Amino acid sequence: MGATTIKPDFRDLYTPKLLTVLKEDYGLTSLKADAVAGLTVAIVALPLSMAIAIASGVTPDRGLYTSIVGGFIVSAFGGSRFQIGGPAGAFIVLVSATVAQHGVDGLLLATFLSGLMLVAVGLLRLGIFIKYIPYPVTVGFTAGIAVIIFSSQIKDLLGLSLDKEPGPLLLKFRAIGSALPTVSPAAALVALVTIGVIVGVRRYRPHWPSFIIAVAIAATGAMLLGLPVETIGTRFGGIPQTLPTPHLPEISYARVIAVLPNAFSFAMLGCIESLLSAVVADSMTGRRHRSNCELVAQGLANIASPLFGGICVTGNIARTATNVRSGARGPIAGILHSVFLLLFMLVAAPLASYIPLAALAGVLAIVAWNMAEKHEFAILIRASWGDAIVLLVTFMLVIFRDLTEGILVGFALSALLFLHRMAQAVEVKNARPLVEEDKADSVNGNGRKPYDAGMATDPDVAVVRVSGAFFFGAAAAVGVALDRIGDQPKAYILDLSAVSILDSTGAATIEGFVRKAANRGAAVYIAGAMPAVRRTLLIHGMRPPRVRFRRNM
């Protein structure tokens, strides 16, 4: 009886994890655990959301709108039990570039369009392909983003006076160097205290919310000491105490075409970040997320967020990990995280005016340091020359060119490297005389015919064994090797039992070899070909009497 393949139906693929959890006897104990986890994550997300928004070139309230609206939708409709959605450091580079190029309205439209793209990717079930992003590429672009985030915070870390900070890294460093005489000792002190408190709390009280403690201490100290530092209030006038009325961004054909590349970049990075975050949550909990459902939820979140003035939404690895460590039981923790953030904004918005920008810059400096994946970077540099090249090319392109370009070029290099390695693994050997394990007998139980010693030892018969993936990358080398085996033999036996893959180029190579053999009057026997390999050969005209197939040697 043949094997039965069970395909998941639509409900299995797209049922939100919230419904799954609620059906599992979700009770008061689970609700309490989720409430504690949600409050913990909200305390972490409060300063981080504002810091990421400011670094992205928008006002801090937009970061809060993103966490409140987008985070709620990601948890309510997502395919992960523990995913926390909101603004992410990885988007700072893309968002700030979009704001500089198209303004805030262009950013909102690009985010809206990226949401539509993410929904389409999820409904087309393309989420599975994100796992093919090579590890050196993810480490390279993450480390590159970390460098850019840190470089973007130097101005506020030191309180420098810069009329306009350049975007390109080299120009940025040149401008920062020129502005060093304007450094503010007070801002540098606030940033240093913030970083020191975060490091100290994480070392001695790792379960305490280090970000909010550090920002609160910095804000209180700066206010009591009357330090001359720039704050959210002095630069932005504070943050509102209510959510704005939802409205669509301005949409026109010309604007859509203009922001379409930015929207594509948002969608691609959103796919990678959100699914990587879901995988991290799976590894911490032993659960399995629904990737396509998660992408649909991310898309809905990115459609809703700009309606309320928010920016790009994605799953955040740090906040998701905090959610898991805080004892979350399901998506209600993420929903409550958004509710708590809304309450914080309604009640404590006036206090945000006193937060020094240097303190938020210190928070992002720590985020960048943690994002850099220094240990993984060092391992890949030592692992192999191929992985090192992919890593460094991706890293340098992200820093000096463009994030999307870095990912695409890194992926292309990884693909070429993989093809090279696969091609190198293909072997062609003259297998005569046969070794003992190749000899079949009538009692071996595998159904093969008795071993014909005369055929195998005939000097005019070339027995050739091909092993590995016989594809276009190896076809030329295999073709040359086949032509060199044997000195005008009267017959060839091609043992393809160890060929796992045969593409059309490989089949065409064998067809050319058969044609040359026929011109010399030599017969060709193909032995051991697996069904898929045999099917490919038959499609390419490898049929009797041109060749003869035998199941085994």
N, C-alpha and C positions, 0 to 999 in steps of 0.2 A: 504494500500500500504506500502511495506517495505521501510526502510530507504535506501538511496543510498549513498555509500561510494565513495568519489572522491579521487583518488590517484594521487599525483603529478607525472608528467612525468619527464624524464631525464633533460629536459631544466629547469624545475622549481627547481630541486635540485642542478644543477651544473652551472647555468648561473652566471657568475661573477657579483657582485654588480656594477662594473664599467659600464657594458653595461646597466644595469637597470637604473642607474643614468643618463647616457648620453641620454637615451630615454625620460627623464622627463623634456624636455625643458631646458637643462643645458646651461646657458648663461654666459655672461661676468661678471655679478655680482657674480655668484657662483664661477667662476674661481678666481676672486679677493679674495673672502673669503677663498678659498682653498689654495691660494698662501700664504696668511698671516698665516694660520694655519700650512701649511707645513714648512714655515720658522721658526716659533716658535718651532715646534717639532724638527726640525733639530738642532737648537741651544741647545735644551735640550739634544738631542741624541749625539752630538759631544763629549763632555767630558765623558758622561756615557758609550758610546760604547768602548772608549779606556780604561776606568777604568775597565769595566767588562772583557775585553780581558786580561789585565794585571793580574787581580785577577784569571783568569782561567788558567794562566801559559803559555800564548802565547803573541806575540808582539801586541802592540796597533793597528797597521795598520789592523790586522785581524778583530778587532772589527768594524772598519770603513767599510771594505769590506762586512762584514755581513749585516750591516745596509743599505748599498748602493744597493747591489745585492738582498739580501733576502727581504729587506723592499720593494723594487720596485715590486718584484713578488707577495708578499703577498697582496699588494694593488691592483695590476693589475688583479689578478685572484681570489682574495678571495671572501668569502661569507658575509663579513661584510663591511658596508660603511665606518667605521671609524678605523678599525684595523691598528695599526702600528707595523710592524715586525722588528726584529733585535735581537741582543744578549740580554739575560735576566739574571738578578741576580740569578734566580732559577737554572740556568744551571752551575753556577760557580763550584759547588761541583763535579758534574759529569764530566765536561770538564777537570778540573784540574786533577782528578783521572785518566781519560783516557790518558791525555798527559803523566802523570807520568808512566803509565803502558805500553803504546804502542807508545809514541812519537807523534809528530804533524802529521806525515803521517797517523798513526793509527786513530787519531782524525778525520782527513778529511775523511777517509774511513768510519768510524762509522757514521759520519754525513750524508754522501752520502747514506748509507744503511738505516738510519732512515728516510730519505726522501722517499725512495721507500716504506717503511712500512707505512708511513703516507698517501701516495697516495692510497695504497691498502686499508687502513682503511676507507678512504673517499669513494672510489668507492664501497666498500662492505656495505656502509651506516651504519657503526658501530659508527659513531659520537654520536648518540643518547645515547649510553650507558655510555658516560663520565659523564652524569648528575647524574649517580648513585653513584659517589664518595661521601661519606658522608661528611658533613660539618666539624665535628671534625677532620677528616683525613686531609682535606685541610688546616685547621687552624694549625694543629700540624706540618705538613711538611713545611708549609710556615714559621712558627716561628722557626723551626729547621734550615732551610736554612739561616734565618736571623742571627742566632747565629753563624753559620759556616762562613758566609760572614764577619761578624764583626771580628771574631777571626783571619781570614786570613789577615785582614788589620792592625792588631796591630803592626806588624813589620814595615810597612811603615809609620804608624801614628807616631811612636816614633823614626823612623830612626835607628832601632836596627841593629846590625851586626850579622847576622846569616848565617853560611855557607850553611846549608840545613835545611829548615823548615819542620818538620814532618807533615804528613797528619792527623793522629788521633788526636782528640781534646785534650785529656789528655796529650799526648806526646808533642803536640804543646805548651800548657800552661807551661809545664815543661821547654821546650827549651826557651820560651819567658822569663820565670822567671830567668833562668840562664843568659840570655843576657841583662837583665835590666841595668847592669852597663854601657853598651855601648850606652845608649839612647842619641839621638842627640837633644839638646835643639832647634836648628834651625828647624829641621823637625817637632818637636812637636809644635813649634810656628806656622809654616805654616799650619799644620793640624788644629790647634785650630782656627786660623783666618778664614780658609776656612769654617769650620763648623759654626762659629759665623756669617759670612756673609750670608750663606745660610739660617740660622734660622732668621736672621734679615730681609733679603729681603722678605722671605715668610710671615713674620708677618706684615711688614709695606708696602710692595709693592708686594702683592701676584701674580700679573699678570706679573711681570718681570721674566726673565729667571735666576733664582737664581744660578744654577749650573755653567753656563758659566761666570756669573759675579764674582762668588767666585773664580773660577779657574784663570780667567784673573787677578784679584787683587793679588792672591797668586803668580802667575808667575811673574807679574811685580814687586811686592815688593821684591821677592827673588832675581831677577836679579839686581835691582837697589841697594839693600843693600849688594849684593855679599854674600848672605847666603850660607854656605857649605851644600847644600841639593842635593840629587840625583834627576835627572830629566829624562824625556823620552830620551833626547839626550845622557846623560851620560850612561844610562843603555842599550838603544836599538839603539842609533845612529840616532834617528829621525824616521820619517815615509816617505814612498815614496809619490811622487806627481802624480802617475798614478795607474790605476788598472792593476794588473798582467794579463798576457795572460792566458786564461782559459786552464786547462788541467786536465785530470782524475787523481785521486790518484792511487797509485800503488795497483793493485788488483790481489790477488792470493787466491786460495782456503784456504790455511793455515791462511792467514791474515784475510779473511772474517770470518772464524770460530772463530778466536781469538777475534775479536772486536764485534761479533754479540751480546753478552750480553749488551755491552755498547750502541750499536745501538738501541736495544730494550728499554733500559732505556731512551735514548734521545727521542724516538718516543712516549713512554707512557707519559713522562713529557710534551712533546710538545703538545700532545692532550689536556691534562688538562689545561696547561697554556694558550694556544691559545683560547680554547673555554670559559674558565673563563673570559678572557679579552674581548671576543666578547659579553658575557652576560653582563659584566659591561657596555660596550658601549650601549647595548640595553636598559639597565635600565636607562641610562642617557639621551637617546634620544627618547625612545618609539618605536624604530625600531626593526626589527627581522632579525637575521643573518641566513645564510644557513650553518648549521654546517658541512655537508659533503663536500660542496664546499670549505669551509674554510680549512678543513683538507687536501684536494687535493692541495690547494694553498700553505699551509704550507709545504707539501711534496715536491712540485716543488721548493720552496725556499731553502729547505735543500739539494736538489739535486744540485742546481745551486751554492749555496754559497761556498761549498768546491772546486768547479771548479776554483774559483777565490781566493782560499786561506782563505775563511771565515769559521767561526765556526757555531754552532747551531743557527737556526733562530726560533723564536716563537713570538706570539703576546705578546706585553708588556703592562701590565695594566696601568702603570704610564704614558707612552708616549701616549697610546690610549686615556686616560682620558684628557691629555693635548690637544690632537688634538680636542676632542669634545668641551672642554672649550674655545678653540681658535676660534671657529666658523666654523669648517670644514663642508662642504656640502656633501662630498662624497669621494671616494677612490683617486681622483686626488690629494687631500692634502697629502696622504701617498706617492704617486708617486713623488710629488714635494719635499717632505721631503728627499727622496733619492737623487734627483737631486741636491738639495742645499748642501747636505753632500758631494757629489762628487765635486761640485764647491769649497767648503771649503778646501777639500783635495788638489785640484789642485792649489789653490791660496795661502793657508795659511799653508801648510804642514811644512815649515821651522820653523814657530812660535811654533809648537807643541813641538819642542825640548826643549823649555824653561819651559815646564810645570813640576812643582815638583811632584814627585810620592806621597809625603805626601798630596798634595792637592787632587789628585785623590782618595787617601785612605779616605780622609775626605768626599768626595762625596759618596763613597760606605758606609761609616759609617752611613750617613743620609739615604741612601737607605735601609740598614739593619734595622734601627730603624723604618722606615715606613712600612717595610715588616712584622714586628713582630706581627701585629694584637693583640696588648696587651689587648685592651678592649674586643675583642671577646674571647681571651684566658681566661680571668678572668670570663666572663659570662659562658663559657662551664664548667669551674671548679666547679662553683656553681650550674649549671643546674641540673645535676643528676650524680649519681656515675658511670653509664654506659658511658655517654659521657665523663666524666672526665678520665676514664680509657683509652678509645680509644684515646683521645687527648694526654695524657701523654705517652702512649706506642709509638704512632707514633712519637711524639716529641723526645723521648729519643733514639729511634732506628735511626732516621734521624741523630741525633747528633753523636751517638757513634758507629753506625753500617753502615747503607747504606740507601740512599734515597729510592731506589726501594723497599728494604725490609721493610722500614717503611710504605710505602703506602700499600703494599700487606698485611702486618700483621694488619695494622689499618683497612683496608677494611674487612678482615676476622673477626676481632673482632666485627666490626659494624654489619656484617651480623649475627653473632651468637647472638648479643644483640637484634637485630630486631626479630629474630626467637623466642628468649625467651619472648620478650614482646608480640608478637603475640600469643604465646602459652598460656601466662597468661590471655589473653583477651577472650579465649574460655570458655564458660559456659555451663554446663549441669544442667537443673533444672527439678524437678518434677512439671509439669504444671497443675496438677489436684488439686482442681477443677479449671475450666477455669474462667478467669476474664471476666467482662462484655464486654470489647472491643473485646474479641475473639468470641463472640456469633454472628453468622450470621443470617440474616433473609431474607425472600424472596423479600424484597423491598429495600435492601441496594445498589442495583445497581452494585455490583461487580461480579455477576454471581455465587456466592457460593450457595450451597444447604442449606436449613434451618438447623439451629442448632439442633443437637440431644442431648438433655439434658440427656437422659437415658444412652447413650454411655459414655458421659463425667463423669457421676457420678457413674458409675459402679465401685465398689471397686476392682474388679478383672481386671480392665483395667488400665495400667500405661501410662499416657500421659507425654512424655518427650520432652522438648524443648532444642535444641542445637543451640547456637548462636556464631558467630565469624567465623574466618578462621579455618576450620577443616583440618589441614595439618599434616605432619609427626611430627612436633614439639609438637603438642597437642594430637596426637593419643593415646598415652599410658594413659594419664590422663583421656581422654574422655572414653576410653575403661573400665577403672576401675570404673568410675562414672556410666556408663550404667549397668555394672554388679551389682551395689549396689542398683539400683532403683527397687522398687517393691519386693513383697514377693511371688515369683512364680505366677505372674499374668497369666491370660489366653490369654491376648493380650497386645501388646505394640503399642502405636501411637508415632512415631518419628516425631516431628515437626521440619523440616529443613528450614523453611521459612527465618530464620535469619542467615543461613549459606551462606556466600558470596563466599567462596572458598572450594572446596573439592578435594584433590589430591588422588593419588592411595593408599597411606598409610591410609588416612581417610576412603576411600571406603573399603579397606581390613578390617579395624576395624569394620565397620558396617556389613560387610559380616560375620565376626566371631561372632558378636553379634546375627545376624539372625540365624546362624547355631546352636548356643547354645539355642536360644529360640525355634527353631524347635525341638531340642532334648527333650525339656520339653513339647512339644505340644502346644506352645504359638504362636499365629499369630502376624505378624509384619506389621503395616501399616505405610507408609512413606507419610507425608503430607507436602505440601507447598514447595517442592523442586523446585528451579529455574531450567530452562532448562539445563544450563551447569552442575549443580550438578546432575540432573537426568540422563544426558547422561553418566557421569562418573560412576554412580551406575549401569546403564544398561550394560556398557562395562565390569564391574566386576561381572556380573552374577546376579545382583539383579533384577530378573524378576518374574512375577507371575508364579507359585503359591507360590514361596518362600516369596515374599513380595508383597504388594499391594500398588499402588501409588494412592494418592488422591491429587488433586490440592490444596485444602484448608482443613482446619479443619472442 
